[in-house]
């Protein structure tokens, strides 16, 4: 079973990496060696039940300006749009810093592009930044860059201000992502860079990083988070189905409440402070530690498993390891062999299956 699981992990994670590279690779190849940073800022307003609406709003813009702000950045574009809460935000950039601020007036959005460096003016034209609002969609992107010889001295910051309730589809060839609070359909993919999120709530949440860490404060909804190379660290997840996957990195969640959880790390530890809901947890090489309150299937090829169970809880257990230790207060009853323990904790209940090839299993009480 472990061999099959490990093979599945590698195939799945390879597919994730290949898809991200295929999606974002061309822009990454064409991009200069400038740093991309994406930041979403705002205040999470709780957002009651989410419902997607379509609005046709008028389009108004300011004249693009050429000026310098207090940080000596040249402003190459400054446009304001009349939009509606619940509209769509689409961002696709190859090489720029991006700041997306949420929580603005529900009828206004603003896009500002600033640049620094000796070649900023020429690069702004060469990269063909585009900003457009039509059919309830605010679209911000840079076209594939035309190649230029020599080292370019130019960095750009794209600042977008939008309402908190808005669908978002963000794709980056390379860059860090920082996001405050947003309510709506959410999809984010980056080929290279760290991702930091605040609170995201919606009917679909998908976050992918080919290379980089992913951190978030709160995710609410069907959630899929994957990092081909990097850690996943989330404070709180509430959802129906939750999928957490990393090829090389740790998975850490403080509190996770879901109908079903699938957490997989090919090489790294898995730590969940409190897990409520049925789960499958696996790591090819790493330790697993969880406060567990429901049925689980946990395996690691090379690592130890440490579980904390609620006092007075009942489980049916199937444990396999060269070293198994169950706290006496859990009242285990059943059979024990050299590498296995099968039976019940308390009066029995949800099935807890744990296996490790070369590591220990510890079951402790809260």
N, C-alpha and C positions, 0 to 999 in steps of 0.2 A: 504493500500500500504506500509506503514511503517513497519508493522509487517512482511509482506512478505519479504521486503528488509532486515530487521534485521535477519530474519531466514536464508535467502540466504547468508548473510555475514558470519554468524557463521558456516554454513555448509561448505562454500568455504574455510574459513580460517582453519577450523579443518582438511579438506582434505590436505591443504598445509602442516600443521604441521605434520600430520601422514605420508605423503609421505617422508618428509625430515627425520623424525625419522627412518622410515623403510629403507631409503637409507643409512643414515649415522650412525644410532644408534649402530649397532654392533661394529663399530670401536670406537665409543665414549665410549661404555661400556668397551672395552678392553684397552682403552688408559689410561696411567698413568696420574697423576695430573700435567703434564708439560704444560706449556703455548705454544699455537701455534700462530704464527704471520705470516701473509702472506703479503708481500709487493711487488707490481709491480711498478717499477720506470722507467722513460723514458721521452722523449720529444715528444709531439704530433706533427707530421709533416704534419698534414692536411689531407693527404691521399685522393687522388681523388677517382674516381669511384672504388669501390671494386670489384674484380673478383677473385674467388678461382681458384688456379692452383695446379696441382699435380706434385711434383718433386721427382725423385729418386736420392738421393745424397749419396756420399760415406761416410763411417763411420770411423772416426779416433779418438783415445782416448789417453790421457796422462796416465801414470802409476799412479794409486791411491797413494796418499802420506800420510804419517803420520808425521805431523809437527805442529808447533805452530805459529799462526800469532801474530800481534802486540797486539791483545786483549787477548792473552793467550788461544785461542780456538785451540783445536787439529783438524787438517784437516784429516778426515778419507777417503775422496774421492774427487778427482779433475779430471774431465774428460771433454775433448773438442771434439765437433762433427762438421763435415762439413754438413751444412744443407742449405736449400733454403728458401728465403722469401715466405711466404704463406703456409708453412708446418703446421702440427698440434702439439700443446703442450697439453699433458695429464698429470694431476697431481692428485694423490690420496694419502693423508697422514692421519694418525691417530693422531700422536702426535709429532709435530716438528714445528719449526719456518721456514717460507718459504719467501724468497725474490725473486721476479721475476723482473729482470731489462730488459727493452725493449730499442730498438734503436741501437742495436749492428750492426756489419757488417752483411750483408745479407747472408753471407756464413758460419757464425760461431755461435755456441751455446756452452755454458759452464755450467757445473753443479758442484758445490762445496758443500760438506757436512761437517760442523764443529760441534764439540760437546764440552760441558763443563760438569764438575761434576765428582765425584769419580767413578761412574759406567759407564761413557760414552763409554769406549772401549767395555765392555761387552754388553751394551745396543745396540750399533751399530750393533753387530752381531745378537743379539736376535731379533731386529726389522726388519732385512733383507731388508734394503733399496735396491732399484733396480733402475738402470738407463739404458735405452736402446733407441737406435735410429734405426728404420727400417720402411720401407714402408712409408716414408715421415712423420713419427710420432716420436716425442721425448716424451718418457714416463718416468715419475719419480713417484715412489710410495714406500710406506712401506707396507709390508705384515701384515696381522692381527697379533697382538702381542701375543706371548706365555706368559701365566700368570707367574708372579714371586711374591713370598711372600716378605713382607717387603717394606719399602719405598726406592724408587730408586732415586739416585742423578745423574741425567743426563738430559741435555737439548741439543737439536740439532737445527742447522740453515741450511736450504737447500737454497742455492743461485743459481738461474737460470738466465742466460743472453741469451736473444733471440732477433731476429729482431722485429721491431714494427709491421710489417705486418705478422700476424700469427693467425691461429685459436687456441682457447683455451678452454679446458674443465677441470675445477678445482673443486675438491670435498674435503672438509675438515670435519673431525669429530668434531673438535673444534678449533677455532682460529680466530684471527683478520686478515683482508685482506686489504692491501693497494696496489693500482695499479696506475701506471702512464698512459701510452698511448698505445693503441693497436688497430689494424684494422683487423677485421676478425670475423668469427662466434665466439660468446662468451657465455659460460655457466659457472656459478659459483654457488655452493651450499655449505653452511656451517650450521652445526647443532647448533653451539654456537660460537658467536664472532661478532665483528664489522667489517664492510666492508667500505673501503675508496678507491674510484676510481678516476682516472684523466679523460682522454678522451677515450671513447670507441666508435668505429664506425664499423658497420657491418650489414649484412643482417639479423641477428638474435641476440638479446641480452637478456639473461635471468639471473636474479640475485635473489637468494633466501637465506634468513637467518632465521632459526627457532627461534633464540634468539640473538638479537643484532641490532645495528643501521646500516643503510646503507647511505653513503654519496658519492656523485659523482660530478665532475665538468661539464662533458659534455657527453651525451649519444645521439647517432645518429643512428636511424634505428628502426625497430619494437622492442619495449621495453616492457619487463615484469619484474617488481620489486616487491618482496613480502617479508615481515618480519612478522613472527608470533607474535613476541614480540620485538618491537623496533621502532625507528623513521626512516623515510625516508626523506633525505634532499639532493636535487639535484639542482645545479645551472641552468643548461640549458638542455632541451630535445628537440630534433627535430626528428620526425618520422612519420610513417603512423598511426599505432595503438599503444597506450601507455596504459598499465595497471599498476596501482600502488595500492598495497594492504598491509594493516597492521592490525593485530588483536588488538594490544594494543600499540599505539604510534601515533605520529603526522606525517603528510605528508606535506613537505614544498618544493616548487619548485619556483625558481626565475622567469624563463621564460620557457614556454611550448608551442611548436608549433607542432600540429599533426592533422591528419584528424579526429581522434576520440580518446577521452581520457576517461578512466574509473578509477576513484580514489575512494577507499573505505577504511575507517578506522572504525573498530568496536568500538574502544574507543580511541579517540584522535581528535585533530584539523586538519583541512585541510587548508593550505594557499598556494595560487598560485599567485605570483606577477603579471604575465601577461599570460593569457591563450588565445591562438588563435586556434580555432577548436571546433567542437562539443564535448560535454562532458556530462558525468553522474558522479556526485559527491555525496557521501553519507557518513554519520557517525552516528553511533548509539548514541554516547555520546560525543559531541565535537562541537566546533565552526567551521564555514566555512568562509573564506575571500578570495576573488578572484577579480582580475581585469579581466573583461570578455569582449570578443569581438565577441562572436558567440553564437549559440544556446546552451542551457544547461538545464539539469534536476538535481536539487540540493535538497537534503533532509537531515534532521537531526532529530532524535527522541528527543534529549534533547540537545539543543544548539542554538546559534544565527548564522545568516547568514548575512554577510556584503559584498556587491558587489559594485564594481566601474565600471561604464560603460563609454565608450568613449563619449565625448561631441558631440552632434548631432546624436547619434546612434538611431536606431529604433528597437524596440522589441515588440512582442506580449507577454504579461505577464499573468501568472496564479500563484498568490501568496496566501499562506495559513499560518497564524500565528496569535497568540493573539495580536501581536504588530507589525504593518507594517508601515514603514516610507519611502516615496519616495521623493527625492530631487525635489523641485519645478521646477528647470531648466530642468528636464527630460521630462516635458510636458506630464504627464500621463493623459489619457482619458479612461473612462470606468466606471464600477460599483464597489462599495465598500460596503461590508457587515461587520458584526461584526468580522469575522476571515478571510475574503477573499478579494482580489482585483483582478479583471480580466478586461483586456482591452489592451491598446497599449501605448507604450512610443514612442514619436515622431510620425512618420508616420507608425509605425509597422515594423515587419520584422521577424527574427528568433524567435522561441518560447523559452521563459524563464520560466521554471516551478520551483518554490521554495516552500518548505513546511517544517515546524518545529512544533512539538507538544507543546513544552514549551520553546520558545525562540523568539527573535525578528528577523525581516527582515529589513535590511536597504539597499536602493539603492541610491548610490551617483554618482556624475558625476566626471570625471577625472579633 
